[in-house]
Amino acid sequence: MIEYLRTLDREVPAQVVSVLLYIAIHEPCHKQAIEEDLDFTTASCSRNIDWLTDKHRLKKPGLGLVEKWKDDSNRRRYMVALTDKGRELINTLEIKLYG
């Protein structure tokens, strides 16, 4: 499974994979919930989520697997969910795992 994910980016860190799987299980979810449940700092969580969005740090292209937006009920919080591309990837992973 990890090797399949590495076809998207050869250097994808395990933390990015953890965030992707967390979002897939809990979507849509608050960024703060990811921080708390995975014991990430705010900065680390932001970096990992950005890797999964369409714009990675330093203006490099991201993987385009998740989207984030400000929570309408609390503009200081961000929500995250899978994109269509992210759902396709998760579906493919499930098929590889479970047939």
Secondary structure, DSSP 4 states (H G I P E B T S, - for coil): -HHHHHTT-TT--HHHHHHHHHHHHH-SEEHHHHHHHHT--HHHHHHHHHHHSSB-GGG-B----EEEEEETTEEEEEEEEE-HHHHHHHHHHHHHHH-
